[in-house]
Amino acid sequence: MHTHTAHAHGPCQVTDNLRELLLCEGSDNAQLYSEEERSELLWRCFEHVCLGGPCCQHEVCALCVYVNARTQVCVCVCACVCCV
């Protein structure tokens, strides 16, 4: 993942391409995902895991941390749905 010179976007620091994609509509990578894709639950969960909470570690630049967290969230959601 390419590292940027850090700059603030609201309360968040934009330090890499992933955060830039999630926070800045003018990102070079913004066209990779449609508005419909960005409105999906999985996208919103991924966005929250990447930008905030205990899983948000700016010094960790490995996407696998986010993918593993997303997988755990999906498993929990599926378990809750199955129990209903």
C-alpha positions as CSV (number, residue, x, y, z in Angstrom):
1,M,0.0,0.0,0.0
2,H,1.4,3.4,-1.0
3,T,2.0,5.8,1.9
4,H,1.1,9.4,1.6
5,T,2.3,12.5,3.4
6,A,-0.3,12.6,6.2
7,H,-3.0,15.2,6.1
8,A,-6.2,15.6,8.1
9,H,-9.6,15.0,6.7
10,G,-11.9,16.0,9.5
11,P,-10.9,14.1,12.7
12,C,-9.1,11.4,10.6
13,Q,-5.6,11.4,9.4
14,V,-5.2,10.4,5.7
15,T,-2.0,8.4,5.6
16,D,-2.4,6.0,2.8
17,N,-4.4,5.1,-0.3
18,L,-7.0,3.1,1.6
19,R,-7.9,5.9,4.0
20,E,-7.9,8.4,1.1
21,L,-10.3,6.2,-0.9
22,L,-12.6,5.9,2.1
23,L,-12.5,9.6,3.1
24,C,-11.9,11.7,0.0
25,E,-14.4,11.8,-2.8
26,G,-11.7,13.3,-5.0
27,S,-9.4,10.3,-4.5
28,D,-7.6,9.0,-7.6
29,N,-9.2,5.6,-6.8
30,A,-12.7,6.8,-6.2
31,Q,-13.9,5.6,-9.6
32,L,-13.1,2.0,-8.6
33,Y,-16.3,1.6,-6.6
34,S,-19.8,2.8,-7.6
35,E,-22.2,4.7,-5.2
36,E,-24.3,1.5,-5.1
37,E,-21.3,-0.6,-3.9
38,R,-20.3,2.0,-1.3
39,S,-23.9,1.9,0.1
40,E,-23.7,-1.9,0.8
41,L,-23.5,-3.1,4.4
42,L,-20.2,-4.9,3.8
43,W,-18.6,-1.7,2.4
44,R,-19.9,0.3,5.4
45,C,-18.6,-2.3,7.9
46,F,-15.2,-2.3,6.1
47,E,-15.1,1.5,6.2
48,H,-15.8,1.6,10.0
49,V,-13.2,-1.1,10.7
50,C,-10.6,0.7,8.7
51,L,-11.2,4.2,10.0
52,G,-12.1,3.8,13.6
53,G,-12.3,1.6,16.7
54,P,-9.8,-0.8,18.3
55,C,-8.9,-2.4,14.9
56,C,-7.7,0.9,13.5
57,Q,-3.9,0.8,13.7
58,H,-2.2,3.4,11.5
59,E,1.2,1.8,11.9
60,V,0.0,-1.5,10.5
61,C,-0.1,-1.3,6.7
62,A,-1.2,-4.8,6.0
63,L,-4.6,-5.3,4.4
64,C,-4.9,-8.7,6.0
65,V,-5.6,-7.1,9.4
66,Y,-8.8,-5.5,7.9
67,V,-9.8,-8.6,5.9
68,N,-9.5,-10.8,9.0
69,A,-11.6,-8.3,11.0
70,R,-14.2,-8.1,8.2
71,T,-14.4,-11.9,8.2
72,Q,-15.0,-12.0,12.0
73,V,-17.7,-9.4,11.7
74,C,-19.4,-11.4,8.8
75,V,-19.3,-14.6,10.9
76,C,-20.9,-12.9,13.9
77,V,-23.6,-11.3,11.7
78,C,-24.4,-14.6,10.0
79,A,-24.6,-16.3,13.4
80,C,-27.0,-13.7,14.7
81,V,-29.2,-14.0,11.6
82,C,-29.2,-17.8,11.9
83,C,-30.3,-17.6,15.6
84,V,-33.3,-15.4,14.8
